Amino acid sequence: MTLRPTMTRSGPYNSTQFHREMVNGTEQVKIQTVSIHGNKGTKEVTLIQDGKKKTHQTPLTRKQIKCIRKCQLVPGLFNDCEEKCTR
Protein backbone atom coordinates (compact mmCIF):
# COMPACT_ATOMS: atom_id res chain seq x y z
CA MET A 1 0.00 0.00 0.00
CA THR A 2 1.48 3.33 -1.04
CA LEU A 3 0.45 6.63 0.44
CA ARG A 4 0.07 9.62 -1.81
CA PRO A 5 1.74 12.74 -0.44
CA THR A 6 -0.68 15.54 0.33
CA MET A 7 -0.07 18.85 -1.34
CA THR A 8 0.38 21.69 1.14
CA ARG A 9 0.69 25.38 0.46
CA SER A 10 3.49 27.32 2.03
CA GLY A 11 3.79 31.08 2.30
CA PRO A 12 0.91 33.57 2.16
CA TYR A 13 -2.40 32.44 0.69
CA ASN A 14 -5.17 34.69 -0.66
CA SER A 15 -8.41 33.69 -2.36
CA THR A 16 -11.41 35.76 -3.48
CA GLN A 17 -14.73 34.58 -4.92
CA PHE A 18 -17.43 36.80 -6.46
CA HIS A 19 -21.09 35.80 -6.74
CA ARG A 20 -23.74 37.91 -8.50
CA GLU A 21 -27.44 37.14 -8.32
CA MET A 22 -30.75 38.90 -8.78
CA VAL A 23 -32.83 39.20 -5.59
CA ASN A 24 -36.31 40.73 -5.95
CA GLY A 25 -35.29 42.61 -9.09
CA THR A 26 -32.10 44.08 -7.64
CA GLU A 27 -28.59 42.82 -8.16
CA GLN A 28 -26.78 41.46 -5.10
CA VAL A 29 -23.01 40.92 -5.10
CA LYS A 30 -21.38 38.61 -2.54
CA ILE A 31 -17.59 38.68 -2.19
CA GLN A 32 -15.94 35.94 -0.10
CA THR A 33 -12.27 36.39 0.79
CA VAL A 34 -9.79 34.15 2.64
CA SER A 35 -6.27 35.28 3.50
CA ILE A 36 -3.62 33.38 5.46
CA HIS A 37 -0.27 34.83 6.52
CA GLY A 38 1.90 32.61 8.68
CA ASN A 39 -0.21 30.89 11.36
CA LYS A 40 -3.02 33.46 11.30
CA GLY A 41 -5.82 33.88 8.83
CA THR A 42 -9.09 35.71 8.28
CA LYS A 43 -12.27 35.11 6.35
CA GLU A 44 -14.43 37.97 5.14
CA VAL A 45 -17.83 38.32 3.47
CA THR A 46 -18.95 41.54 1.76
CA LEU A 47 -22.54 42.03 0.53
CA ILE A 48 -23.32 44.87 -1.89
CA GLN A 49 -26.98 45.61 -2.61
CA ASP A 50 -28.58 48.89 -3.74
CA GLY A 51 -25.26 50.68 -3.32
CA LYS A 52 -25.03 49.66 0.35
CA LYS A 53 -22.02 47.65 1.46
CA LYS A 54 -21.93 45.35 4.51
CA THR A 55 -18.73 43.58 5.55
CA HIS A 56 -17.98 41.08 8.30
CA GLN A 57 -14.55 39.61 9.04
CA THR A 58 -13.63 36.84 11.51
CA PRO A 59 -10.41 34.93 12.22
CA LEU A 60 -9.90 31.39 10.93
CA THR A 61 -9.44 28.52 13.37
CA ARG A 62 -6.30 26.37 13.28
CA LYS A 63 -8.31 23.44 11.90
CA GLN A 64 -9.68 25.57 9.03
CA ILE A 65 -6.20 26.90 8.20
CA LYS A 66 -4.82 23.35 8.15
CA CYS A 67 -7.59 22.16 5.77
CA ILE A 68 -7.15 25.15 3.44
CA ARG A 69 -3.39 24.59 3.25
CA LYS A 70 -4.02 20.92 2.33
CA CYS A 71 -6.43 22.06 -0.46
CA GLN A 72 -9.37 20.37 1.28
CA LEU A 73 -12.99 21.53 1.22
CA VAL A 74 -14.19 23.23 4.42
CA PRO A 75 -18.01 22.93 4.46
CA GLY A 76 -19.84 25.99 5.78
CA LEU A 77 -16.70 28.12 6.01
CA PHE A 78 -18.53 31.42 5.42
CA ASN A 79 -21.87 30.63 7.10
CA ASP A 80 -21.21 32.60 10.30
CA CYS A 81 -19.95 35.66 8.37
CA GLU A 82 -22.98 35.62 6.05
CA GLU A 83 -25.36 35.49 9.03
CA LYS A 84 -23.76 38.60 10.55
CA CYS A 85 -23.87 40.45 7.20
CA THR A 86 -27.55 39.80 6.55
CA ARG A 87 -28.72 41.18 9.88
Secondary structure, DSSP 8 states (H G I E B T S, - for coil): ----------S-EEEEEEEEEEETTEEEEEEEEEEEETTEEEEEEEEEETTEEEEEEEE--HHHHHHHHTT---TTTTHHHHHHHH-
